Amino acid sequence: MKHPNLESELRGLLAERFRRDVTRVELDADLERELGLDSLAKLQLLAVLETRLGICFQDERLA
């Protein structure tokens, strides 16, 4: 499944999920520092991304 407007999708997801303005968050930002995400919030975000985008992150690469 291709996602031509992935950046917009990601920003929308972050804004919706964490109820924050993400327009100034850079693509390579540290989400823990920029949005205050803890480890559980980051795992939840990955789960939502996998579901919505139809992708699968390998566990070995997530550490």
N, CA, C and O atoms as a printed pandas DataFrame, in Angstrom:
     atom_number atom_name residue_name chain_id  residue_number  x_coord  y_coord  z_coord
0              1         N          MET        A               1    0.843   -1.183    0.000
1              2        CA          MET        A               1    0.000    0.000    0.000
2              3         C          MET        A               1    0.883    1.239    0.000
3              4         O          MET        A               1    1.732    1.395    0.878
4              5         N          LYS        A               2    0.692    2.120   -0.975
5              6        CA          LYS        A               2    1.496    3.339   -1.072
6              7         C          LYS        A               2    0.786    4.486   -0.372
7              8         O          LYS        A               2   -0.443    4.538   -0.311
8              9         N          HIS        A               3    1.592    5.406    0.156
9             10        CA          HIS        A               3    1.061    6.552    0.886
10            11         C          HIS        A               3    1.749    7.818    0.385
11            12         O          HIS        A               3    2.749    8.249    0.958
12            13         N          PRO        A               4    1.211    8.424   -0.697
13            14        CA          PRO        A               4    1.867    9.576   -1.294
14            15         C          PRO        A               4    1.919   10.795   -0.383
15            16         O          PRO        A               4    2.812   11.630   -0.531
16            17         N          ASN        A               5    0.999   10.916    0.540
17            18        CA          ASN        A               5    0.974   12.084    1.417
18            19         C          ASN        A               5    1.229   11.654    2.859
19            20         O          ASN        A               5    0.487   12.025    3.769
20            21         N          LEU        A               6    2.274   10.878    3.053
21            22        CA          LEU        A               6    2.573   10.274    4.341
22            23         C          LEU        A               6    2.821   11.314    5.427
23            24         O          LEU        A               6    2.369   11.146    6.560
24            25         N          GLU        A               7    3.536   12.390    5.092
25            26        CA          GLU        A               7    3.812   13.415    6.106
26            27         C          GLU        A               7    2.521   14.002    6.662
27            28         O          GLU        A               7    2.389   14.158    7.876
28            29         N          SER        A               8    1.584   14.325    5.807
29            30        CA          SER        A               8    0.306   14.873    6.265
30            31         C          SER        A               8   -0.454   13.860    7.113
31            32         O          SER        A               8   -1.059   14.214    8.125
32            33         N          GLU        A               9   -0.418   12.601    6.693
33            34        CA          GLU        A               9   -1.080   11.542    7.457
34            35         C          GLU        A               9   -0.481   11.422    8.853
35            36         O          GLU        A               9   -1.204   11.317    9.844
36            37         N          LEU        A              10    0.844   11.439    8.919
37            38        CA          LEU        A              10    1.522   11.324   10.203
38            39         C          LEU        A              10    1.222   12.515   11.107
39            40         O          LEU        A              10    0.955   12.347   12.296
40            41         N          ARG        A              11    1.267   13.704   10.546
41            42        CA          ARG        A              11    0.964   14.899   11.341
42            43         C          ARG        A              11   -0.479   14.875   11.847
43            44         O          ARG        A              11   -0.747   15.225   12.996
44            45         N          GLY        A              12   -1.393   14.465   10.989
45            46        CA          GLY        A              12   -2.792   14.375   11.398
46            47         C          GLY        A              12   -2.989   13.358   12.510
47            48         O          GLY        A              12   -3.739   13.594   13.458
48            49         N          LEU        A              13   -2.320   12.242   12.386
49            50        CA          LEU        A              13   -2.406   11.198   13.398
50            51         C          LEU        A              13   -1.840   11.679   14.733
51            52         O          LEU        A              13   -2.447   11.464   15.782
52            53         N          LEU        A              14   -0.687   12.325   14.691
53            54        CA          LEU        A              14   -0.082   12.846   15.924
54            55         C          LEU        A              14   -0.971   13.895   16.574
55            56         O          LEU        A              14   -1.173   13.879   17.788
56            57         N          ALA        A              15   -1.505   14.809   15.766
57            58        CA          ALA        A              15   -2.372   15.865   16.297
58            59         C          ALA        A              15   -3.635   15.274   16.910
59            60         O          ALA        A              15   -4.068   15.689   17.985
60            61         N          GLU        A              16   -4.214   14.313   16.224
61            62        CA          GLU        A              16   -5.450   13.674   16.702
62            63         C          GLU        A              16   -5.197   12.859   17.966
63            64         O          GLU        A              16   -5.944   12.953   18.940
64            65         N          ARG        A              17   -4.161   12.078   17.937
65            66        CA          ARG        A              17   -3.876   11.153   19.039
66            67         C          ARG        A              17   -3.421   11.859   20.307
67            68         O          ARG        A              17   -3.806   11.466   21.409
68            69         N          PHE        A              18   -2.600   12.906   20.159
69            70        CA          PHE        A              18   -2.013   13.566   21.323
70            71         C          PHE        A              18   -2.542   14.976   21.553
71            72         O          PHE        A              18   -2.096   15.679   22.460
72            73         N          ARG        A              19   -3.502   15.381   20.718
73            74        CA          ARG        A              19   -4.177   16.678   20.859
74            75         C          ARG        A              19   -3.184   17.827   21.040
75            76         O          ARG        A              19   -3.261   18.604   21.993
76            77         N          ARG        A              20   -2.262   17.904   20.104
77            78        CA          ARG        A              20   -1.236   18.952   20.142
78            79         C          ARG        A              20   -1.046   19.520   18.747
79            80         O          ARG        A              20   -1.354   18.873   17.746
80            81         N          ASP        A              21   -0.535   20.740   18.700
81            82        CA          ASP        A              21   -0.182   21.357   17.429
82            83         C          ASP        A              21    1.160   20.770   16.987
83            84         O          ASP        A              21    2.175   20.958   17.657
84            85         N          VAL        A              22    1.159   20.073   15.881
85            86        CA          VAL        A              22    2.379   19.428   15.411
86            87         C          VAL        A              22    2.909   20.071   14.125
87            88         O          VAL        A              22    3.785   19.508   13.468
88            89         N          THR        A              23    2.394   21.220   13.773
89            90        CA          THR        A              23    2.806   21.859   12.527
90            91         C          THR        A              23    4.280   22.245   12.539
91            92         O          THR        A              23    4.904   22.318   11.481
92            93         N          ARG        A              24    4.837   22.488   13.696
93            94        CA          ARG        A              24    6.254   22.889   13.778
94            95         C          ARG        A              24    7.193   21.744   14.145
95            96         O          ARG        A              24    8.403   21.941   14.249
96            97         N          VAL        A              25    6.647   20.568   14.338
97            98        CA          VAL        A              25    7.469   19.403   14.674
98            99         C          VAL        A              25    8.138   18.903   13.394
99           100         O          VAL        A              25    7.468   18.632   12.398
100          101         N          GLU        A              26    9.458   18.785   13.434
101          102        CA          GLU        A              26   10.219   18.312   12.277
102          103         C          GLU        A              26   10.055   16.806   12.120
103          104         O          GLU        A              26    9.739   16.106   13.082
104          105         N          LEU        A              27   10.269   16.310   10.906
105          106        CA          LEU        A              27   10.117   14.887   10.639
106          107         C          LEU        A              27   11.106   14.028   11.419
107          108         O          LEU        A              27   10.811   12.873   11.723
108          109         N          ASP        A              28   12.256   14.567   11.741
109          110        CA          ASP        A              28   13.257   13.795   12.482
110          111         C          ASP        A              28   13.290   14.165   13.966
111          112         O          ASP        A              28   14.276   13.904   14.654
112          113         N          ALA        A              29   12.213   14.772   14.450
113          114        CA          ALA        A              29   12.147   15.227   15.843
114          115         C          ALA        A              29   12.145   14.057   16.821
115          116         O          ALA        A              29   11.700   12.954   16.504
116          117         N          ASP        A              30   12.645   14.325   17.991
117          118        CA          ASP        A              30   12.583   13.370   19.098
118          119         C          ASP        A              30   11.198   13.537   19.718
119          120         O          ASP        A              30   10.934   14.526   20.402
120          121         N          LEU        A              31   10.316   12.567   19.475
121          122        CA          LEU        A              31    8.930   12.701   19.923
122          123         C          LEU        A              31    8.801   12.713   21.438
123          124         O          LEU        A              31    7.854   13.278   21.985
124          125         N          GLU        A              32    9.748   12.092   22.104
125          126        CA          GLU        A              32    9.743   12.129   23.568
126          127         C          GLU        A              32    9.950   13.562   24.056
127          128         O          GLU        A              32    9.246   14.037   24.947
128          129         N          ARG        A              33   10.904   14.223   23.470
129          130        CA          ARG        A              33   11.216   15.595   23.880
130          131         C          ARG        A              33   10.200   16.605   23.334
131          132         O          ARG        A              33    9.731   17.475   24.067
132          133         N          GLU        A              34    9.866   16.486   22.053
133          134        CA          GLU        A              34    8.978   17.465   21.411
134          135         C          GLU        A              34    7.527   17.375   21.871
135          136         O          GLU        A              34    6.874   18.401   22.063
136          137         N          LEU        A              35    7.018   16.155   22.049
137          138        CA          LEU        A              35    5.611   15.975   22.388
138          139         C          LEU        A              35    5.396   15.394   23.779
139          140         O          LEU        A              35    4.259   15.249   24.229
140          141         N          GLY        A              36    6.487   15.063   24.456
141          142        CA          GLY        A              36    6.368   14.520   25.796
142          143         C          GLY        A              36    5.863   13.094   25.843
143          144         O          GLY        A              36    5.231   12.690   26.819
144          145         N          LEU        A              37    6.137   12.318   24.787
145          146        CA          LEU        A              37    5.660   10.941   24.741
146          147         C          LEU        A              37    6.523   10.042   25.625
147          148         O          LEU        A              37    7.752   10.089   25.568
148          149         N          ASP        A              38    5.867    9.234   26.430
149          150        CA          ASP        A              38    6.604    8.246   27.214
150          151         C          ASP        A              38    6.669    6.950   26.407
151          152         O          ASP        A              38    6.155    6.887   25.290
152          153         N          SER        A              39    7.293    5.923   26.966
153          154        CA          SER        A              39    7.488    4.687   26.216
154          155         C          SER        A              39    6.158    4.023   25.844
155          156         O          SER        A              39    6.037    3.474   24.749
156          157         N          LEU        A              40    5.181    4.063   26.714
157          158        CA          LEU        A              40    3.878    3.474   26.402
158          159         C          LEU        A              40    3.196    4.237   25.264
159          160         O          LEU        A              40    2.629    3.623   24.360
160          161         N          ALA        A              41    3.248    5.556   25.303
161          162        CA          ALA        A              41    2.640    6.363   24.245
162          163         C          ALA        A              41    3.307    6.091   22.904
163          164         O          ALA        A              41    2.634    6.061   21.873
164          165         N          LYS        A              42    4.620    5.893   22.905
165          166        CA          LYS        A              42    5.327    5.590   21.658
166          167         C          LYS        A              42    4.912    4.229   21.107
167          168         O          LYS        A              42    4.750    4.076   19.896
168          169         N          LEU        A              43    4.738    3.242   21.980
169          170        CA          LEU        A              43    4.284    1.927   21.526
170          171         C          LEU        A              43    2.858    1.995   20.973
171          172         O          LEU        A              43    2.543    1.356   19.970
172          173         N          GLN        A              44    2.011    2.767   21.630
173          174        CA          GLN        A              44    0.638    2.936   21.148
174          175         C          GLN        A              44    0.633    3.612   19.782
175          176         O          GLN        A              44   -0.147    3.243   18.903
176          177         N          LEU        A              45    1.498    4.594   19.608
177          178        CA          LEU        A              45    1.605    5.278   18.321
178          179         C          LEU        A              45    2.035    4.303   17.233
179          180         O          LEU        A              45    1.468    4.305   16.141
180          181         N          LEU        A              46    3.023    3.478   17.519
181          182        CA          LEU        A              46    3.471    2.488   16.535
182          183         C          LEU        A              46    2.349    1.525   16.170
183          184         O          LEU        A              46    2.191    1.172   15.001
184          185         N          ALA        A              47    1.578    1.101   17.149
185          186        CA          ALA        A              47    0.459    0.192   16.883
186          187         C          ALA        A              47   -0.575    0.853   15.972
187          188         O          ALA        A              47   -1.088    0.221   15.049
188          189         N          VAL        A              48   -0.875    2.108   16.229
189          190        CA          VAL        A              48   -1.841    2.835   15.395
190          191         C          VAL        A              48   -1.288    3.000   13.983
191          192         O          VAL        A              48   -2.026    2.843   13.009
192          193         N          LEU        A              49   -0.002    3.313   13.861
193          194        CA          LEU        A              49    0.614    3.462   12.543
194          195         C          LEU        A              49    0.554    2.150   11.757
195          196         O          LEU        A              49    0.230    2.144   10.569
196          197         N          GLU        A              50    0.864    1.059   12.420
197          198        CA          GLU        A              50    0.808   -0.236   11.748
198          199         C          GLU        A              50   -0.593   -0.523   11.229
199          200         O          GLU        A              50   -0.763   -0.990   10.103
200          201         N          THR        A              51   -1.586   -0.243   12.051
201          202        CA          THR        A              51   -2.968   -0.515   11.671
202          203         C          THR        A              51   -3.433    0.396   10.543
203          204         O          THR        A              51   -3.965   -0.073    9.537
204          205         N          ARG        A              52   -3.234    1.685   10.713
205          206        CA          ARG        A              52   -3.747    2.651    9.725
206          207         C          ARG        A              52   -3.021    2.601    8.392
207          208         O          ARG        A              52   -3.628    2.787    7.338
208          209         N          LEU        A              53   -1.720    2.348    8.442
209          210        CA          LEU        A              53   -0.938    2.387    7.214
210          211         C          LEU        A              53   -0.709    1.007    6.610
211          212         O          LEU        A              53   -0.148    0.884    5.521
212          213         N          GLY        A              54   -1.144   -0.024    7.318
213          214        CA          GLY        A              54   -0.981   -1.373    6.794
214          215         C          GLY        A              54    0.475   -1.796    6.702
215          216         O          GLY        A              54    0.874   -2.468    5.751
216          217         N          ILE        A              55    1.266   -1.400    7.690
217          218        CA          ILE        A              55    2.685   -1.741    7.705
218          219         C          ILE        A              55    3.004   -2.523    8.973
219          220         O          ILE        A              55    2.173   -2.625    9.875
220          221         N          CYS        A              56    4.209   -3.072    9.032
221          222        CA          CYS        A              56    4.623   -3.822   10.212
222          223         C          CYS        A              56    6.061   -3.450   10.553
223          224         O          CYS        A              56    6.962   -3.601    9.728
224          225         N          PHE        A              57    6.269   -2.966   11.771
225          226        CA          PHE        A              57    7.619   -2.652   12.240
226          227         C          PHE        A              57    8.224   -3.904   12.845
227          228         O          PHE        A              57    7.572   -4.589   13.633
228          229         N          GLN        A              58    9.453   -4.208   12.489
229          230        CA          GLN        A              58   10.130   -5.370   13.061
230          231         C          GLN        A              58   10.566   -5.042   14.483
231          232         O          GLN        A              58   11.146   -3.987   14.739
232          233         N          ASP        A              59   10.279   -5.957   15.402
233          234        CA          ASP        A              59   10.597   -5.737   16.813
234          235         C          ASP        A              59   12.078   -5.437   17.041
235          236         O          ASP        A              59   12.414   -4.600   17.879
236          237         N          GLU        A              60   12.966   -6.108   16.307
237          238        CA          GLU        A              60   14.396   -5.890   16.490
238          239         C          GLU        A              60   14.825   -4.461   16.169
239          240         O          GLU        A              60   15.784   -3.955   16.752
240          241         N          ARG        A              61   14.127   -3.818   15.257
241          242        CA          ARG        A              61   14.496   -2.457   14.836
242          243         C          ARG        A              61   13.915   -1.398   15.744
243          244         O          ARG        A              61   14.351   -0.248   15.701
244          245         N          LEU        A              62   12.939   -1.757   16.567
245          246        CA          LEU        A              62   12.283   -0.775   17.421
246          247         C          LEU        A              62   13.101   -0.421   18.661
247          248         O          LEU        A              62   12.945    0.667   19.216
248          249         N          ALA        A              63   13.952   -1.309   19.088
249          250        CA          ALA        A              63   14.756   -1.042   20.281
250          251         C          ALA        A              63   15.708    0.080   20.005
251          252         O          ALA        A              63   16.481    0.464   20.883
